[in-house]
Amino acid sequence: MTFDELGLGAEVLKAVAETGYTEPTPIQAQAIPQVLAGRDVLGIAQTGTGKTASFTLPMIEKLSRGRARARMPRSLILEPTRELAAQVAENFEKYGKYHKLSMALLIGGVSFGDQEKKLDRGVDVLIATPGRLLDHVGRGKVLLTGVQILVIDEADRMLDMGFIPDIEEICKKIPFTRQTLFFSATMPPEIQRLTDTFLQNPERIEVSRPASASTNITQAVVKTTREGKRDLLRHLIDTENVKNAIIFCNRKRDVAVVYKSLEKHGYSVGALHGDLDQSTRTKTLDGFRNGSIRLLVASDVAARGLDIPDVSHVFNFDVPTHSEDYVHRIGRTGRAGKSGAAFTFATREDGKYLTQIEKLIGNSIPVHDEAAIIPQAPAATEAVASDAPATADDVVAEEGAEVRKPRERRARGGRGRSKGERKESAPVAEDAPQPHIADPVAELVAEVIEHPAAREPRRNEQPRRERNDRNDRPRGRNRDDDDGPRVVGLGDHVPAFMLRAVKLPARRPDDAKELEEIEEEDLPENVNEIEEIDEIPEIDVIETEEA
């Protein structure tokens, strides 16, 4: 089947031919005729199968007839991220260059003034993220009563980002007679509820099993440790013929750490996450597309919406906690029929996440050991140094393997010794000769140090066993019930300044009883005399009659 058989106009077909596409993908071949017929469409397909063109091409054909009015867009496309919204805008510019359709992009990080100017002139296609669109609706700068076609793209990602309440509010402001196109890679129960609410007898198009990975992608899981991930990443970049790659991390902090590590070792690398401003994100993506940036370290904000056909490798520096994100991450490679490779670095703590991923995609992922990839690297099954002791399950790597003995503590002092041995010195034989000190000053110092009265134990230097007795007592006992020695006050040592005689200040006659004992001649001369009142004047009381 070719695009000529789908019912598109000559201008659209000419623009598609100039892009180099000759045959539609399965979802494009099934969705485009249904959209042109005016039916609601529920499209379910894995990422990278051409879902964007399946609704942009028929929308351009339908919107070519008509005229937009100020602040009343004729169609609305909702996207979860700025990058995906910009991706759809590029598709409209590419496929609609022979049509005079106006378009506006409402995303965060851009001034409201420039966006409002486009809305005032009237737009045929409005592409927006839910938050920024509701901001313009609240300002009264856009009216949704003229929307004829509504597209909700990447609905499952909308659910993950918490945009479902915003989607419901937006749909209430759009006419009920609209045409709704609903696209998603997965169909969780919440998304199914939305489709039942907003779609009217939709045409369900499912070209592949939900959340299945592309067969063009070679997948592998590499067992490693948390500390060995960066060395493993650099080794694979140098040995796997990596043309360009996206490295996914779960947290923004890890994105910064991996970015600085690769930059320090001389790699061409860029970083992308949600906290960056829009200009920096756009500049980084443009550099990755044109090849000036070879490696892109990103969070899941780049898991969807990046249509870069030539990405050769994807590295999951962290195993995603949501199994659906794994499908979208590795879907950045192996696009448009090309082959790709995806490596996932897993530690012992990531076992449950890998199980969920394999259950979702329906097949197991080949597992390799770091030692097999890097011969000098330690086996990933070795216990990682931590405060918690290794268990038997962590020690036995495979059937028939010998159980490793617990690592012996280092013989030197410091952290390698147990708590009871930290205060003990190295063992010395009883018959070992004592070293002779020839210096008389040194002999005097040694005698002073060895004198039992010269070194009394301080409170903080008590034996550790004695200090821990209080912690070992069962709860509920009174402290006075302890049989051990008690410390009263400052203990046996009293500071010298507390034994020094101090002259007490003279007391002031503040108490009334003391005033009676002081003779009149001892009072200061400036004391005011107190006159005694002999009689209290009588006060006339006037009685009033009650009303």
QUIRAJO-V640375 format. One line per field, one symbol per residue. phi: phi as a letter, one per 30 degrees, with the letter a starting at -180 (. if undefined). psi: psi as a letter, one per 40 degrees, with the letter a starting at -180 (. if undefined). Layout:
phi: ???
psi: ???
This chain:
phi: .cddccjddddddddddddjdcbddedddcdedddddicdbccbaddicjddddcdddddddddckbdcdibddbbbcbdbddddddddddddddcdcccccbbccbdibdddddddddddjbdbccacedddddddddicbccdcdcbcbcchdddedddicdedddddddccedddccccbadbbdeddddddddccchdddbbcadeicddddcdcaccdacddcddddddddddcchddaacccbdbdddeddddddddddiddbbbbadddddddddddddddddjdcdcbcbcddcdbjcccdcddbbcddbdddcddddddddddcichiddabbcbcbcddcdddddddddddiadcecbcddddceddddddddddaddddcddddddadjdddddedddddddjddcdddcddcdddbddcdddddcdddddddddddddddddbdddddcdeddddddddddddjdddddddddcccicidccddddcddbdddddcdddddddddddddddddddddcddcdbcddcdccccddd
psi: iiddeeeiidddddddddeehdhiidddddddddddeeiihhhhiiieefddddddddddddeehihiihegidihhhididdddddddddddddfeeifhiiihgiieiidddddddddehidhhhiidddddddddefeiheeehdhhhhifddddddefedddddddddeiideihhhhhidigidddddddddeihgihhhheihhfiiieehhiihhhaiddeddddddddddeefhdiihhhididddddddddddddeeihiiihieeiiddddddddddddeedhdhhhiaedediehghdfhdihhgdihidhdddddddeeeififeiiiihhhhhadeeddddddddddeeiihhhiiddddhdeiiieeihhhidhiiiddddhdiheiihhihhiiieiaaeeiideedeiiihhidehhihhhdhddddddddddehdeegihideeiiddddedddeiiieiideeheiiihhbeaehhiddeehhhhiiiiigdidddddehideeiidehhihhihdihiihhhhhiii.
